Amino acid sequence: MLTHQRVHTGERPFRCVCGKAFAYSSDLLAHEQVHTGKTSFACSVCGKGFTQSSRLTEHQLVHSDQRPFKCSDCEKSFKSKKYLRTHQRLHSGEWPFTCSECGKGFTRSSHLLTHRRVHTGEKPFTCSGCGKGFTQSCHLLIHQRVHTGERPFTCSRCGKGFTQSSDLMTHQRVHTGERPFTCSTCGKGFTQSYHLLKHQQIHAGERPFPCSVCGKGFTQSSHLVRHQRVHN
């Protein structure tokens, strides 16, 4: 009963040397293997290791198109119940984890823990190849692929490989023609939200990249670089 109550109170009495805290000692023991490098369960597709078989089972959905857990409010689908529950807080407006420094709220305690590193400057995950530090272990894993050349996420249409599943998802829109990000002013569609934000600067008249020689402004840094060749 006492252990169960931590679900409601958010209490996490079992703390790792890296600062991450857990409600259960078993979760702490599993997490500590991240630091020792010990992983008992490996993905047969990309080789990524996991400390728990349940985590491996959840991860394997990354390599498939299955999203069996559907939100009843917006029909968005997810690969795990955990991600669905977290997503549903967006509809309910629930932000149960709040930063004591700035008041920003989060739907997950892990997001709050990661956010706190913005204030502390802590980067506990370090690349053994180049010494670069990261606030999250997943960012370190992705970065290490720069050194290894590993591209575990492959497009089934053209065979192109990617270091991140999100990059593969974005790339697949080249084949499907999907443009989910639409400009509310002119209706033009984009494959990435970043490209939509850049496009919206045209309507707003924003030109945040000025030339230091003649003062001419540009909406994108690449356009500024191209322009500067005029002065060379």
C-alpha positions as CSV (number, residue, x, y, z in Angstrom):
1,M,0.0,0.0,0.0
2,L,2.8,2.4,1.0
3,T,4.6,1.7,-2.3
4,H,1.4,2.2,-4.3
5,Q,0.8,5.6,-2.8
6,R,3.9,6.9,-4.5
7,V,2.0,6.8,-7.7
8,H,-0.2,9.6,-6.3
9,T,2.4,11.5,-4.3
10,G,5.1,11.4,-6.9
11,E,7.6,10.4,-4.2
12,R,10.8,8.8,-5.6
13,P,13.0,7.8,-2.7
14,F,15.5,5.7,-4.6
15,R,18.1,8.0,-6.3
16,C,20.9,7.2,-8.7
17,V,24.3,8.9,-8.6
18,C,23.3,10.7,-11.8
19,G,20.4,12.4,-10.1
20,K,17.5,10.4,-11.6
21,A,15.1,9.1,-8.9
22,F,12.7,6.2,-8.8
23,A,9.7,5.1,-6.9
24,Y,10.8,1.5,-6.7
25,S,14.2,0.0,-5.8
26,S,13.9,-2.6,-8.6
27,D,13.6,0.3,-11.1
28,L,16.7,1.9,-9.7
29,L,18.7,-1.4,-10.0
30,A,17.6,-1.7,-13.7
31,H,18.5,1.9,-14.4
32,E,22.0,1.6,-12.8
33,Q,22.8,-0.9,-15.6
34,V,22.7,2.1,-18.0
35,H,25.9,3.4,-16.3
36,T,27.6,0.1,-16.1
37,G,26.9,-0.7,-19.7
38,K,25.3,-4.0,-18.8
39,T,22.3,-4.8,-21.0
40,S,20.8,-8.3,-20.9
41,F,18.3,-7.9,-23.8
42,A,19.4,-6.9,-27.3
43,C,17.2,-5.8,-30.3
44,S,17.7,-8.2,-33.2
45,V,17.2,-5.4,-35.7
46,C,19.5,-2.6,-34.5
47,G,21.4,-4.2,-31.7
48,K,20.3,-1.7,-29.1
49,G,20.5,-3.2,-25.6
50,F,18.0,-3.0,-22.8
51,T,18.1,-3.8,-19.1
52,Q,14.5,-5.2,-19.1
53,S,12.7,-7.5,-21.5
54,S,9.6,-5.3,-21.3
55,R,11.7,-2.3,-22.6
56,L,13.0,-4.4,-25.5
57,T,9.4,-5.4,-26.4
58,E,8.3,-1.8,-26.4
59,H,11.4,-0.7,-28.4
60,Q,10.8,-3.3,-31.1
61,L,7.6,-1.4,-32.2
62,V,10.0,1.4,-33.4
63,H,11.0,-0.9,-36.3
64,S,7.4,-1.7,-37.2
65,D,4.5,0.4,-38.4
66,Q,2.3,-0.8,-35.5
67,R,0.7,1.8,-33.3
68,P,-1.9,-0.3,-31.4
69,F,-2.8,2.3,-28.7
70,K,-5.2,4.9,-30.0
71,C,-6.3,8.2,-28.3
72,S,-10.1,8.4,-28.0
73,D,-10.0,12.2,-28.2
74,C,-8.0,12.8,-31.4
75,E,-7.5,9.3,-32.9
76,K,-3.7,9.7,-32.7
77,S,-2.0,6.3,-32.2
78,F,1.0,5.3,-30.1
79,K,3.3,2.4,-29.8
80,S,2.9,2.0,-26.0
81,K,0.3,2.5,-23.3
82,K,2.8,4.7,-21.5
83,Y,3.0,7.2,-24.4
84,L,-0.8,7.2,-24.8
85,R,-1.3,8.0,-21.1
86,T,1.2,10.9,-21.3
87,H,-0.4,12.2,-24.5
88,Q,-3.9,12.2,-23.0
89,R,-2.7,14.7,-20.4
90,L,-2.5,17.2,-23.3
91,H,-6.3,16.9,-23.6
92,S,-7.0,17.0,-19.9
93,G,-4.6,19.9,-19.3
94,E,-2.9,17.9,-16.6
95,W,0.7,19.0,-15.9
96,P,1.5,17.2,-12.6
97,F,5.3,17.8,-12.6
98,T,6.3,21.4,-12.0
99,C,9.8,23.0,-12.0
100,S,10.5,24.8,-8.7
101,E,12.9,27.2,-10.5
102,C,10.7,28.6,-13.3
103,G,7.2,27.1,-12.8
104,K,7.1,25.2,-16.1
105,G,4.9,22.2,-16.0
106,F,5.4,18.7,-17.5
107,T,3.3,15.7,-18.2
108,R,6.1,13.3,-17.2
109,S,8.5,13.3,-14.2
110,S,11.4,12.3,-16.5
111,H,10.8,15.4,-18.6
112,L,11.0,17.6,-15.5
113,L,14.2,15.9,-14.4
114,T,15.7,16.6,-17.8
115,H,14.5,20.1,-17.9
116,R,16.1,20.9,-14.5
117,R,19.5,20.4,-16.2
118,V,18.8,23.6,-18.1
119,H,19.1,25.4,-14.8
120,T,22.0,23.4,-13.3
121,G,24.0,23.0,-16.6
122,E,24.4,19.3,-15.8
123,K,25.3,17.0,-18.7
124,P,25.8,13.6,-17.1
125,F,26.1,11.6,-20.3
126,T,29.5,12.0,-21.9
127,C,30.7,10.6,-25.3
128,S,33.8,8.5,-24.8
129,G,34.9,9.3,-28.4
130,C,35.0,13.1,-28.3
131,G,34.1,14.1,-24.7
132,K,30.9,16.0,-25.7
133,G,28.3,16.0,-22.9
134,F,24.5,15.5,-23.1
135,T,21.6,16.0,-20.8
136,Q,19.9,12.8,-21.9
137,S,21.3,9.3,-22.6
138,C,19.2,9.0,-25.8
139,H,20.9,12.1,-27.2
140,L,24.3,10.5,-26.4
141,L,23.2,7.3,-28.2
142,I,22.2,9.2,-31.3
143,H,25.4,11.3,-31.2
144,Q,27.6,8.2,-31.0
145,R,26.3,7.1,-34.4
146,V,28.2,10.0,-35.8
147,H,31.4,8.2,-34.8
148,T,30.2,4.6,-35.7
149,G,28.4,5.5,-38.9
150,E,25.4,3.4,-37.7
151,R,22.1,4.1,-39.4
152,P,19.7,1.6,-37.9
153,F,16.4,3.1,-39.3
154,T,16.1,2.2,-43.0
155,C,13.4,3.4,-45.5
156,S,11.6,0.4,-47.0
157,R,11.0,2.4,-50.2
158,C,14.5,3.5,-51.2
159,G,16.9,1.9,-48.6
160,K,18.2,5.2,-47.2
161,G,19.4,4.9,-43.6
162,F,18.9,7.3,-40.7
163,T,20.3,7.7,-37.2
164,Q,16.9,8.5,-35.7
165,S,13.4,7.0,-36.2
166,S,12.0,10.6,-36.3
167,D,14.2,11.4,-39.3
168,L,13.0,8.3,-41.1
169,M,9.4,9.3,-40.4
170,T,10.0,12.7,-41.9
171,H,11.8,11.2,-44.9
172,Q,9.0,8.8,-45.7
173,R,6.8,11.9,-46.5
174,V,8.9,12.3,-49.6
175,H,7.4,9.1,-50.9
176,T,3.9,9.5,-49.5
177,G,3.5,13.2,-50.4
178,E,2.2,13.9,-46.9
179,R,2.5,17.5,-45.8
180,P,0.9,17.6,-42.3
181,F,2.1,21.2,-41.4
182,T,-0.1,23.8,-43.1
183,C,0.2,27.5,-43.2
184,S,-3.0,29.2,-41.9
185,T,-2.4,32.2,-44.1
186,C,-1.9,30.7,-47.6
187,G,-2.6,27.0,-47.1
188,K,0.8,25.8,-48.3
189,G,1.8,22.5,-46.7
190,F,5.2,21.3,-45.4
191,T,6.7,18.0,-44.3
192,Q,8.3,19.5,-41.2
193,S,7.1,22.1,-38.6
194,Y,10.5,23.8,-38.9
195,H,9.9,24.6,-42.5
196,L,6.4,25.9,-41.7
197,L,7.9,28.3,-39.1
198,K,10.4,29.6,-41.7
199,H,7.7,30.0,-44.3
200,Q,5.5,32.0,-41.8
201,Q,8.2,34.6,-41.5
202,I,7.4,35.6,-45.1
203,H,3.9,36.6,-44.1
204,A,5.1,38.3,-40.9
205,G,7.7,40.3,-42.8
206,E,10.4,38.9,-40.4
207,R,14.0,38.9,-41.7
208,P,16.1,37.9,-38.7
209,F,19.3,37.4,-40.6
210,P,20.8,40.8,-41.7
211,C,23.9,41.3,-43.8
212,S,26.6,43.0,-41.7
213,V,27.9,44.8,-44.9
214,C,24.8,46.3,-46.5
215,G,22.1,45.6,-43.9
216,K,19.8,43.6,-46.2
217,G,17.7,41.1,-44.2
218,F,16.9,37.5,-45.0
219,T,14.4,34.9,-43.6
220,Q,17.0,32.1,-43.6
221,S,20.7,32.0,-42.6
222,S,21.5,30.0,-45.8
223,H,20.1,32.9,-47.9
224,L,22.3,35.3,-46.0
225,V,25.4,33.2,-46.6
226,R,24.6,33.0,-50.4
227,H,24.1,36.8,-50.5
228,Q,27.4,37.6,-48.7
229,R,29.2,36.2,-51.7
230,V,28.2,39.3,-53.6
231,H,30.4,41.3,-51.3
232,N,33.4,39.0,-51.6
